[in-house]
Amino acid sequence: MTLKLQLPNASGIVTHYALKGVPIAAPSSPPTFNRIAYAAAHVVSDPLRDVQPWGAPAIDWDATMAFRHHLWSLGFKIAEAMDTAQRGMGVNWAGARELIRRSLAESRTVPGADLACGAGTDQLLPEVARTLQDVIEAYETQIGFVEAEGGRAVMMASRALARVARSAGDYRTVYNHILSQTREKVVLHWLGDMFDPQLAGYWGSPSFEQALETVLAIINDNRDKVEGIKISLLDNAKEIELRKRLPEGVLCFTGDDFNYAELIEGDGQRYSHALLGIFDAVAPSASKALSHLAKGEIQQFRDVIEPTVPLSRKIFEAPTQYYKAGVVFLAWLNGHQSHFTMPAGMQSARGIVHYADIFQLADQANVLDKPELAVNRMKCLLQVYGLL
């Protein structure tokens, strides 16, 4: 029986939609890939304990950890406590610290499970930061915690550093100081201002070319401490330029949720590994596609991954920083959580037409794992908006 429902569109018209997607079957065991693939994972709020959802949102730790098991079962590494987990947009350092502690402990119960943990400066409010030393001490606290818990760090971009730095040299001073102390290799994090407007001019310049020179200088200064760099500028040409100029042994991780398919496939000479928020939302498809790629089945890789790209571009459309709402929406539709609420009420950041578009694109990309459940839950959401 064909599943149907009525969905609103941007013209203010409600139209009939019939589902046509085919869910992706889960693998019997975690597959292996020929690309390093980190899925940046979201957190699940706990609406029954949410007394201060904006200031101190409650987290459902059981559901949050269960989702990480879902990702590990599909072969992914996890990028923990990153911006997909609403760092600085609902989840503060205290919440992230507990998330990191629990996830690292949970990973030890799963053979082969791996993760890297976001370490930044979000306990230091940008308006309070005064000096580079303030930023250094904030980074030291977070990276020190991650390493003390037995983890590896992703050195997240810092709003506080963006505020106090006055030159590219200031960035080199901070990064060189921190990287000289780390026990493990670190993944650097180049997050564009479309993801966080407070990061405008990061690396000391609004010019990509000048910022790139600063990044490369930091990496060359600390080649033995840098595993790679995640670049999230939503511009494949800029990522390719960075990729071809990285020193031998330093990896490029795409964070480009618009162009990831072609960047992961590569150009025959170079390719990008992945550290992506969209992998949270399309995990079964991405896992299957990467399995094909590992076998050299390029056309099958494209056939599976390319239908997810229009969905990702919708989820990450401007204002891009609100993409987390679409990621959690799909987790709810697919039964990974029992509700559609988010820390800080982030679900309100997008409108019902946006969610209707995501629903259709997810179906067309074969991303609705449980179509009947997804239809029932979408109808419930439409009713909340007075559309049923």
C-alpha positions in Angstrom: 0.0 0.0 0.0 1.3 3.4 -1.0 1.8 5.8 2.0 0.4 9.3 1.4 0.0 12.5 3.3 -0.6 16.2 2.6 2.3 18.6 2.9 2.6 22.4 2.6 4.9 24.1 0.2 6.5 27.5 -0.1 3.5 28.9 -2.0 1.3 28.3 1.0 -0.5 25.4 -0.7 -1.1 22.0 0.8 -0.6 19.2 -1.7 -0.8 15.4 -1.8 2.5 13.5 -1.5 3.0 9.8 -2.1 6.1 8.2 -0.7 8.3 6.3 -3.1 11.6 5.7 -1.2 13.0 2.3 -0.3 14.7 2.1 3.1 18.4 1.1 3.2 19.0 -2.2 5.0 21.4 -2.2 7.9 24.6 -4.2 7.5 24.9 -7.4 9.5 28.2 -6.2 10.9 30.1 -2.9 10.8 31.6 -2.4 7.3 35.1 -1.2 6.6 35.8 1.9 4.5 38.8 3.2 2.5 38.0 6.7 3.8 38.1 7.8 7.4 34.5 8.7 8.1 33.5 10.6 11.2 29.8 11.3 11.8 29.3 14.4 14.0 26.5 13.2 16.3 23.6 15.1 17.9 22.4 15.0 21.4 18.9 13.9 22.5 17.1 16.3 24.9 15.0 15.0 27.8 11.7 17.0 27.7 10.4 15.5 30.9 13.3 16.9 32.9 13.7 20.1 31.0 13.3 22.9 33.5 15.5 25.4 31.9 15.8 24.4 28.2 17.6 27.6 27.2 20.0 27.9 30.1 20.6 24.3 31.3 18.9 21.8 28.9 18.4 18.3 30.2 19.9 15.5 28.1 18.5 12.0 27.7 21.8 10.2 28.1 20.4 6.7 27.3 18.9 7.8 23.9 22.0 9.9 23.2 24.3 6.9 23.8 22.0 4.6 21.8 22.4 6.8 18.8 26.1 6.5 19.0 25.8 2.7 19.0 23.7 3.1 15.8 26.5 5.1 14.2 29.2 2.6 15.3 27.2 -0.3 14.0 27.3 1.3 10.5 31.1 1.6 10.5 31.4 5.3 11.5 33.8 6.9 13.8 32.1 9.6 15.9 33.1 13.3 16.1 31.8 13.9 19.6 30.6 17.2 21.2 31.0 19.2 18.0 28.7 21.9 16.6 26.2 19.2 15.6 25.8 18.5 19.3 24.8 22.1 19.7 28.0 23.3 21.2 27.5 27.0 22.0 23.8 26.8 20.7 22.1 25.0 23.6 24.9 22.7 25.0 27.5 24.4 27.1 30.9 23.2 28.3 29.5 21.5 31.4 27.1 19.5 29.2 29.8 18.8 26.6 32.2 17.6 29.3 29.6 15.0 30.5 28.9 14.0 26.9 32.6 13.4 26.2 33.0 11.4 29.4 30.0 9.2 28.8 30.8 8.7 25.1 34.4 7.7 25.7 33.3 5.2 28.4 30.7 3.8 26.1 33.1 3.4 23.2 35.2 1.0 25.4 32.2 -1.4 25.4 32.1 -1.6 21.6 34.9 -3.5 19.8 36.5 -1.3 17.2 34.5 1.8 18.2 36.4 5.1 17.8 35.7 8.8 18.4 37.4 12.2 18.6 36.1 14.9 20.9 35.5 18.5 20.3 37.6 20.8 22.5 37.2 24.5 22.3 36.9 27.6 24.5 33.2 27.8 25.0 33.5 28.1 28.8 35.1 31.5 28.1 32.4 33.9 26.9 33.8 35.9 23.9 32.8 39.2 25.6 34.7 38.2 28.7 37.9 37.2 26.9 40.6 39.9 27.1 43.9 38.3 26.1 45.4 35.5 24.1 46.4 33.9 27.5 42.7 33.7 28.4 42.1 31.7 25.2 45.1 29.5 25.8 44.0 28.6 29.3 40.4 27.8 28.0 41.8 25.5 25.4 44.2 23.9 27.9 41.3 23.1 30.2 39.2 21.4 27.5 42.0 19.5 25.7 43.4 18.5 29.0 40.0 17.0 30.0 39.7 15.1 26.8 43.2 13.6 27.0 42.8 12.8 30.7 39.7 10.8 29.8 41.7 8.9 27.3 40.4 10.7 24.2 41.7 12.5 21.2 40.8 16.1 20.4 39.3 18.0 17.6 40.6 21.6 18.3 37.4 23.5 17.6 37.4 27.1 16.3 37.2 29.6 19.1 34.7 32.5 19.2 36.9 34.0 22.0 40.0 33.9 19.8 38.1 35.4 16.9 37.2 38.3 19.2 40.6 39.0 20.8 43.1 38.1 18.0 44.4 41.1 16.1 46.5 39.4 13.5 47.4 36.1 11.9 50.3 35.9 14.2 48.0 35.8 17.2 46.4 32.6 15.8 49.9 31.1 15.3 50.8 32.0 18.8 47.7 30.3 20.3 47.7 27.2 18.1 51.5 26.6 18.4 51.3 26.9 22.1 48.4 24.4 22.5 49.8 21.9 19.9 53.2 21.9 21.6 51.5 20.4 24.6 49.1 17.8 23.3 49.9 14.1 23.9 47.9 12.9 20.9 47.6 14.1 17.3 44.8 16.7 16.9 42.4 17.4 14.1 42.1 21.1 13.4 38.7 22.7 12.7 38.1 25.4 10.1 34.5 26.4 10.4 33.2 29.0 8.1 31.1 32.0 9.3 28.0 30.5 7.6 28.0 27.9 10.4 28.9 30.5 13.1 28.8 34.2 12.3 31.0 34.9 15.3 33.9 33.2 13.5 34.1 35.8 10.7 37.7 36.6 9.8 39.0 33.5 11.5 42.8 32.8 11.1 43.3 36.6 11.0 41.8 37.6 7.7 38.5 37.7 5.7 40.5 36.6 2.7 40.5 32.8 2.1 44.0 33.0 0.5 45.5 34.8 3.5 43.7 32.5 5.9 45.0 29.5 4.0 48.6 30.7 4.4 48.1 31.0 8.1 46.5 27.5 8.4 49.3 26.0 6.4 51.9 27.7 8.5 50.4 26.4 11.7 50.2 22.9 10.3 53.8 23.0 9.0 55.0 24.3 12.4 53.3 21.3 14.1 53.3 18.6 11.5 53.9 15.8 14.1 50.9 17.0 16.2 48.3 17.4 13.5 46.4 14.4 12.2 44.4 16.6 9.7 42.1 19.5 9.3 38.3 19.6 8.9 37.3 22.3 6.5 33.7 23.5 6.4 33.4 26.4 4.0 30.7 24.9 1.7 33.0 25.7 -1.3 34.6 22.7 -2.9 37.2 24.8 -4.8 38.6 26.1 -1.5 38.7 22.6 0.0 40.5 21.3 -3.1 43.1 24.1 -2.8 43.7 23.3 0.8 43.9 19.6 0.1 46.5 19.8 -2.5 48.7 22.0 -0.3 48.7 20.0 2.8 52.0 18.4 3.8 52.5 14.7 3.3 50.7 12.7 6.0 48.3 15.4 7.1 44.7 14.5 6.2 41.9 16.7 4.7 38.5 16.0 6.3 35.6 17.4 4.3 33.0 19.2 6.4 31.3 20.4 3.2 27.7 19.4 3.6 26.9 20.7 0.1 29.7 18.9 -2.0 30.8 15.9 0.1 30.0 13.3 -2.5 32.5 14.5 -5.1 35.1 15.5 -2.5 35.1 12.1 -0.8 35.3 10.3 -4.2 38.2 12.5 -5.2 39.7 13.5 -8.5 41.9 10.4 -9.2 44.9 12.0 -7.4 43.5 13.3 -4.1 40.4 12.8 -2.1 39.0 14.0 1.2 38.2 12.0 4.3 35.0 13.0 6.1 33.9 14.7 9.3 30.3 15.5 8.6 27.1 16.5 10.4 25.0 15.2 7.5 26.3 11.6 8.2 24.2 11.8 11.4 21.0 12.2 9.3 21.8 9.8 6.4 24.0 7.3 8.2 22.7 4.0 6.5 23.0 5.5 3.0 26.4 7.0 3.7 27.6 3.7 5.2 26.4 1.7 2.1 27.9 4.2 -0.3 31.3 4.2 1.5 31.2 0.4 1.4 30.8 0.5 -2.3 33.6 3.0 -2.6 35.9 0.7 -0.6 35.3 -2.0 -3.1 36.0 0.2 -6.1 32.4 0.3 -7.1 32.3 3.9 -8.1 29.0 4.0 -9.9 27.2 2.2 -7.0 28.8 4.7 -4.6 27.4 7.6 -6.6 24.0 6.0 -7.0 23.6 5.8 -3.2 25.3 9.0 -2.1 24.2 11.5 -4.7 20.4 11.4 -3.8 21.4 12.5 -0.3 23.0 15.7 -1.5 19.8 17.7 -2.3 18.5 16.7 1.2 21.7 17.9 2.8 21.6 21.2 0.9 18.1 21.8 2.2 19.0 20.9 5.8 22.1 23.2 5.6 20.5 26.0 3.8 20.9 29.6 5.2 20.9 30.4 8.0 23.2 27.4 8.0 23.8 27.3 11.8 20.3 26.0 12.3 21.0 22.8 10.4 20.9 20.9 13.7 17.1 21.1 13.6 16.9 19.1 10.4 19.3 16.5 11.7 17.2 15.9 14.8 14.0 16.0 12.9 15.2 13.0 10.8 16.4 11.2 13.9 12.8 11.6 15.3 11.2 10.5 12.1 13.4 7.4 12.0 12.6 6.4 15.5 15.9 7.2 17.2 14.1 9.4 19.7 10.6 9.6 21.0 10.1 13.3 20.5 11.0 16.3 18.4 12.4 18.7 21.0 16.0 20.0 21.2 18.2 21.8 23.7 17.3 25.5 23.8 14.2 24.8 21.8 16.2 24.7 18.6 13.5 22.9 16.7 11.7 26.3 16.4 14.6 27.6 14.3 13.0 26.2 11.2 9.4 26.4 9.9 7.0 23.8 8.9 7.6 24.2 5.2 11.3 23.6 5.7 10.4 20.3 7.5 8.0 19.3 4.8 10.7 19.8 2.2 13.1 17.7 4.3 10.5 15.0 4.6 10.0 14.8 0.8 13.8 14.9 0.0 14.5 12.3 2.7 12.0 10.0 1.1 13.4 10.6 -2.4 16.9 9.8 -1.0 15.8 6.6 0.7 16.6 8.0 4.1 13.3 7.3 5.8 14.2 4.1 7.5 10.7 3.4 8.9 8.2 5.0 6.4 5.0 4.3 8.3 6.4 5.7 11.5 7.8 8.7 9.6 4.4 9.4 8.1 2.6 9.2 11.4 5.1 11.5 13.1 5.0 14.0 10.3 1.2 14.1 10.5 1.5 14.8 14.3 3.8 17.7 13.5 1.5 19.1 10.9 -1.4 18.9 13.4 0.6 21.0 15.8 0.9 23.7 13.1 -2.9 23.5 12.5 -2.6 21.8 9.1 -4.7 18.7 9.8 
